[in-house]
Amino acid sequence: MEKNIYPYMITDNASDLKACISKVERLSNCIEIANLINSELSIGKLLSNVMETTRKAFSADAVSMLLLDEKTGDLIFHIALGDVGDDIKEIYRLKKGQGIAGLVAETGIPLNIKDAYQHPKFSTEHDKKTNYRTRAMLCVPLKVRNKIIGVIQVINKITPPFIFSNEELDMLVTISSSAAVAIDTAKMHKIILQRETLERDLKLAKEVQESFLPRMLPTLETYRFAALNQPALEIGGDFYNFFKLPTNKLGIVLGDVSGKGISASLFMARLTSDFQYFALLYPEPRELLSHINNVLCERAKRGMFVTLVYMLLDTVENSIQMANAGHVFPIYSDDEGVLLLGHDTKKGPPLGIIPDLEYAQENFTLQKNSSITLYTDGVIEAKNNNNDLFGIDRLLSVIARQTNDPDLMIKGIKGAVDKFTETQGQSDDLTLMVFGPY
């Protein structure tokens, strides 16, 4: 019986081999680019390395990467390699929708253009300026989490047939996908590093601030003290301090630096140091505030200022000399009731705004079983969910209900404020100090 013999199909083995080698080379280039992307977190080095390898992989005359400016939506040239790279970067910005790159950024559709001059979106103006002839072009979007963050362009193939294949377009889409993820990762890495740096700075500033607050309250046989400092943020601008002075005198200061954060904290730290030094040179509260005011006016930056109350307590005579620089009035409490300590006409402006001011001074005597409460506006300006302020009347009412024990007074005020702002939380620095004779 005669067998049927099927002839082998005749093919161009050389052509198949060449296509196979070309595909292997493209895959190798993709792997190389992927390795570059996975090995670098510095966004500048990452983009340069990826684009240089892309130019070689595609045998291209030039490549460029444009990233979207999140604020304006413009495309900005970040990388441009090739003989005309510097000329390309002179363009700097493209509006979204402008040119082929703008079109791809707007539509998200990759383009394989055989002759750029035939495309309606291409402008020949730059070619004329540089004597360059743009011919074949690949342009694909950089997309991450369904959001376009830029485009990659590959321009003018320098080997026959001098145009790019659809396989090369697919390859560039693959590269751009990995590059987009890498760019996003690099940005996130930068944000994390910045956050870690900020957290370290905040921790350091907090340590600096805490080092300038008194570690221990004064220990006197005839007086007792209590204090609370609670910043709204990690650090704040509220402060208090005590200065032992000659002849049974104790300097007491409580204040509030404008603003929050590191700048307010460092301003406060330096001010506390100044107070400790100048309190010895200027024994009268009014003189001390006038001098400190001039010091702050000379070095004031960015409009920072401070409100504060300074008291000079005579622990033998049970008397107080007080000067007020734009701060909320202290509260005096004894068996007769509660009242605001100080007069409007005696209160001066905050320190650090107007130079060469003379501050006024008031004198008071403390009765037995009395207390003085100093506080910052974070107490009376605390808000509830109806946007109501805690207010001075509530504070006076809380103090009137308390015994004149400094620890219990602090606890009672803090508890009342926390209950009032239960759903809103603390929005401003809160500082309290209470003292009085036994």
C-alpha positions in Angstrom: 0.0 0.0 0.0 1.4 3.4 -1.0 1.9 5.8 1.8 1.1 9.5 1.6 4.1 11.6 2.2 3.4 15.2 3.3 6.1 17.6 2.2 7.8 19.9 4.8 6.7 23.6 4.6 9.5 25.8 3.2 10.2 28.9 5.3 12.9 31.6 5.5 15.0 30.2 8.3 17.3 33.2 8.3 14.4 35.6 8.7 12.8 33.6 11.5 16.1 33.4 13.3 16.6 37.1 13.0 13.1 37.8 14.3 13.8 35.4 17.2 17.1 37.1 18.1 15.5 40.5 17.9 12.7 39.4 20.3 15.3 37.9 22.7 17.2 41.2 22.6 14.1 43.2 23.4 13.2 40.9 26.3 16.8 41.2 27.6 16.5 45.0 27.4 13.2 44.9 29.3 14.8 42.8 32.0 17.8 45.2 32.2 15.5 48.1 32.5 13.4 46.3 35.1 16.5 45.6 37.1 17.5 49.3 36.9 14.0 50.3 38.1 14.1 47.9 41.1 17.6 48.8 42.2 17.3 52.6 42.5 15.2 54.8 44.8 16.8 58.2 43.9 14.4 59.6 41.3 17.0 61.6 39.4 19.3 58.6 38.9 16.4 56.3 38.2 15.0 58.4 35.3 18.4 59.0 33.8 19.4 55.3 33.9 16.0 54.1 32.5 16.0 56.6 29.6 19.6 55.9 28.6 19.0 52.2 28.5 15.7 52.8 26.6 17.5 54.8 24.0 20.1 52.0 23.4 17.4 49.3 23.5 15.4 51.0 20.7 18.4 52.2 18.7 16.9 55.6 18.9 18.4 59.0 18.2 16.7 60.7 21.1 14.5 59.9 24.1 12.6 62.2 26.5 10.5 61.9 29.6 8.0 64.5 30.6 6.2 64.5 33.9 3.0 66.2 34.8 3.1 69.2 37.1 0.4 68.4 39.6 -0.4 72.1 40.2 -0.6 73.4 36.7 -1.2 70.2 34.6 1.7 71.1 32.3 4.1 68.6 31.0 7.7 69.3 32.1 10.8 67.9 30.5 12.7 66.0 33.2 15.0 63.9 30.9 16.0 64.5 27.3 18.9 62.4 25.9 20.5 62.5 22.5 22.2 65.1 20.2 19.3 67.4 20.6 18.6 66.7 24.2 19.6 70.1 25.5 17.6 71.8 22.7 14.6 69.7 23.6 14.8 70.7 27.3 14.7 74.4 26.3 11.0 73.8 25.5 10.7 73.0 29.2 6.9 73.0 29.4 4.0 71.8 27.3 0.4 72.3 28.0 -1.8 69.2 28.4 -3.1 68.5 24.9 -0.3 70.4 23.2 1.8 68.5 20.7 2.0 64.7 20.5 3.2 64.4 24.1 0.3 66.5 25.3 -2.2 64.5 23.2 -0.9 61.2 24.7 -1.0 62.7 28.3 -4.6 63.8 27.7 -5.9 60.6 26.0 -3.7 57.9 27.5 -3.4 56.2 24.1 0.1 55.1 23.0 1.1 56.2 19.6 3.5 54.7 17.0 4.1 57.4 14.4 5.9 56.6 11.2 6.4 60.3 10.2 5.7 63.0 12.7 5.3 65.6 10.0 2.2 63.8 8.9 0.5 64.0 12.3 -1.8 67.0 12.8 -0.7 67.6 16.4 3.0 67.8 15.5 4.6 71.3 15.3 7.7 71.7 13.1 8.6 75.0 14.7 11.2 73.5 17.0 12.7 71.4 14.3 13.3 74.5 12.2 15.0 76.2 15.1 17.4 73.3 15.7 17.8 72.0 12.1 16.6 68.7 13.4 14.2 66.4 11.5 11.8 64.4 13.6 10.6 61.3 11.7 9.5 58.2 13.5 8.3 58.4 17.0 6.9 56.3 19.8 5.0 58.1 22.6 3.4 56.3 25.5 1.8 57.5 28.8 3.3 56.9 32.2 0.4 55.6 34.2 0.1 54.5 37.8 -3.2 53.6 39.6 -5.1 54.7 36.5 -3.6 58.1 36.7 -1.3 59.6 34.0 1.8 61.1 35.5 3.7 61.8 32.3 4.8 60.4 29.0 7.9 58.8 27.4 9.0 59.6 23.8 11.4 57.6 21.7 12.4 59.5 18.5 14.0 58.5 15.2 15.2 54.9 14.9 18.8 55.0 13.6 18.8 51.4 12.1 16.8 50.1 9.1 13.9 50.2 8.5 14.1 53.5 10.4 10.6 53.1 11.8 9.4 51.5 15.0 7.4 48.2 15.0 4.3 47.6 17.0 6.2 45.1 19.0 8.5 47.9 20.1 5.5 50.0 21.0 4.3 47.2 23.2 7.8 46.9 24.7 7.8 50.7 25.5 4.3 50.4 27.1 5.7 47.7 29.4 8.7 49.8 30.2 6.6 52.8 30.9 4.3 50.8 33.2 7.3 49.7 35.3 8.9 53.2 35.2 5.6 54.8 36.4 5.4 52.5 39.4 9.1 53.2 40.1 8.6 57.0 39.9 5.6 56.7 42.2 7.6 54.5 44.6 10.5 57.0 44.5 8.2 59.9 45.3 6.7 58.0 48.2 10.1 57.1 49.5 11.1 60.7 49.4 7.9 61.7 51.3 8.7 59.0 53.9 12.3 60.3 54.3 11.0 63.8 54.6 8.5 62.7 57.2 11.1 60.8 59.2 13.4 63.9 59.1 10.5 66.1 60.3 9.7 63.6 63.0 13.4 63.7 64.1 13.4 67.5 64.1 10.1 67.6 66.0 11.5 65.2 68.6 14.7 67.3 68.9 12.7 70.5 69.2 10.4 68.9 71.8 13.5 67.9 73.8 14.9 71.4 73.5 11.6 72.9 74.6 11.1 70.6 77.5 14.7 71.4 78.7 13.7 75.0 79.0 10.6 74.3 81.0 11.2 73.8 84.8 11.8 70.1 85.7 10.6 70.7 89.2 8.2 73.2 90.8 9.6 75.5 93.5 9.7 74.0 97.0 8.9 76.7 99.5 7.8 76.2 103.1 5.0 78.8 102.8 3.9 78.3 99.2 2.7 75.5 97.0 2.7 75.3 93.1 1.1 73.3 90.4 1.5 73.5 86.6 0.4 71.9 83.4 1.8 72.3 79.8 0.0 70.5 77.0 0.8 71.4 73.4 -1.8 71.0 70.7 0.8 69.6 68.4 4.0 67.6 69.3 5.5 71.0 70.4 4.0 74.4 71.0 4.6 78.0 72.0 3.2 78.1 75.5 5.7 78.3 78.4 6.1 79.0 82.0 9.1 79.3 84.4 10.3 80.3 87.8 13.4 82.3 88.7 14.9 82.4 92.2 16.0 85.9 92.9 17.7 87.7 95.9 15.8 88.8 99.1 13.1 86.1 99.2 11.9 87.0 95.7 10.6 84.5 93.1 10.1 85.5 89.4 7.1 83.8 87.8 6.4 84.0 84.1 3.8 82.4 81.9 3.3 83.2 78.2 2.2 82.3 74.7 4.4 82.7 71.6 2.5 83.3 68.4 2.1 80.3 66.2 2.9 76.6 66.8 5.4 74.0 65.9 9.2 74.2 65.7 9.6 78.0 65.2 7.4 78.8 68.2 9.2 76.2 70.3 12.6 77.6 69.6 11.5 81.2 70.0 10.1 80.2 73.4 13.3 78.4 74.4 15.4 81.5 73.7 13.0 83.8 75.3 13.0 81.7 78.5 16.8 81.9 78.6 16.6 85.7 78.1 14.2 86.0 81.0 16.4 84.1 83.3 19.3 86.3 82.6 17.6 89.7 82.5 15.5 89.1 85.6 18.7 89.5 87.6 19.6 92.7 85.9 16.1 94.3 86.0 14.4 93.6 89.3 11.2 95.6 88.5 8.8 93.7 86.3 8.0 96.8 84.2 11.7 97.4 83.5 12.3 93.8 82.6 9.4 93.7 80.1 10.5 97.0 78.5 14.0 95.6 78.0 12.9 92.2 76.7 10.5 93.9 74.3 13.4 95.8 72.7 15.5 92.6 72.5 12.6 90.8 70.7 11.9 93.8 68.4 15.5 93.8 67.2 15.6 90.1 66.3 11.9 89.6 65.4 11.4 87.4 62.3 8.2 86.6 60.3 6.1 88.7 62.6 6.5 86.5 65.7 5.5 88.0 69.1 4.7 86.8 72.6 2.0 87.6 75.2 3.0 87.0 78.8 2.4 87.9 82.5 5.5 88.4 84.7 5.1 88.4 88.5 7.6 89.1 91.2 6.5 87.2 94.3 7.8 88.3 97.7 7.4 85.1 99.7 7.8 86.8 103.1 5.5 89.8 102.5 3.0 87.8 100.5 3.0 90.5 97.9 3.2 90.5 94.1 4.4 93.0 91.5 2.9 92.2 88.1 3.4 93.5 84.6 1.2 92.2 81.7 2.2 92.2 78.0 -1.0 91.6 76.1 -1.8 88.4 78.0 -5.1 87.2 79.4 -5.7 88.4 83.0 -4.7 86.1 85.8 -7.4 85.0 88.3 -7.2 85.6 92.0 -9.3 83.4 94.3 -9.8 83.5 98.1 -12.6 82.9 100.6 -14.3 86.1 99.4 -14.6 84.9 95.8 -12.8 85.2 92.5 -11.7 88.2 90.4 -9.5 89.0 87.4 -6.1 90.3 88.5 -5.2 93.5 86.7 -6.7 96.5 85.0 -7.1 97.2 81.3 -5.3 100.5 81.5 -2.2 98.7 82.9 -2.0 96.0 80.3 0.7 96.7 77.6 0.9 95.3 74.0 2.6 91.9 73.3 6.4 91.8 73.3 8.2 92.0 70.0 5.9 94.3 68.0 6.6 98.0 69.0 10.0 99.0 70.3 10.8 101.5 73.1 7.6 100.9 75.1 7.3 101.5 78.8 5.2 98.9 80.6 3.1 99.5 83.6 3.2 97.6 86.9 0.6 96.7 89.5 0.9 95.6 93.1 -1.2 93.0 95.0 -1.3 91.3 98.4 -2.2 87.7 98.8 -4.6 86.7 101.6 -4.5 83.4 103.5 -6.1 80.5 101.7 -5.8 82.2 98.4 -4.5 81.3 94.9 -3.5 82.8 91.6 -4.2 81.0 88.4 -2.2 81.9 85.3 -3.3 80.4 81.9 -3.0 80.8 78.2 -5.8 81.5 75.7 -6.0 77.7 74.9 -8.1 77.4 78.0 -10.8 80.1 77.4 -10.7 79.7 73.6 -11.4 75.9 73.7 -14.4 75.1 71.5 -17.2 72.5 71.6 -19.0 71.0 68.7 -21.3 74.0 68.4 -18.2 76.2 68.0 -18.9 77.8 71.4 -15.9 79.1 73.4 -15.2 77.8 76.9 -14.8 81.4 77.9 -13.7 83.4 80.9 -17.1 83.1 82.7 -16.9 79.3 82.7 -13.3 79.4 83.9 -14.2 81.8 86.8 -17.1 79.5 87.7 -14.8 76.4 87.8 -12.3 78.2 90.0 -15.0 79.4 92.3 -16.1 75.9 92.9 -12.6 74.6 93.7 -10.7 74.7 97.0 -7.6 76.8 96.7 -5.4 73.8 96.4 -3.2 74.2 93.3 -3.2 70.5 92.3 -7.0 70.2 92.7 -7.4 73.5 90.8 -5.4 72.3 87.8 -7.3 69.0 87.8 -10.7 70.8 88.0 -9.9 73.2 85.2 -8.4 70.6 82.9 -11.4 68.2 83.5 -13.9 71.0 82.8 -12.2 71.9 79.5 -11.9 68.3 78.4 -15.6 67.7 79.1 -16.5 70.9 77.2 -14.4 69.9 74.1 -15.1 66.2 74.3 -16.0 65.7 70.6 -13.7 68.5 69.2 -10.4 67.7 70.8 -7.6 70.2 71.7 -7.0 72.8 68.9 -4.6 75.1 70.8 -1.7 74.8 73.3 -3.0 74.7 76.8 -0.9 75.8 79.8 -2.0 76.4 83.4 -0.1 77.4 86.6 -1.6 77.8 90.0 0.1 78.9 93.2 -0.7 80.3 96.6 0.3 80.5 100.2 -0.4 77.7 102.7 
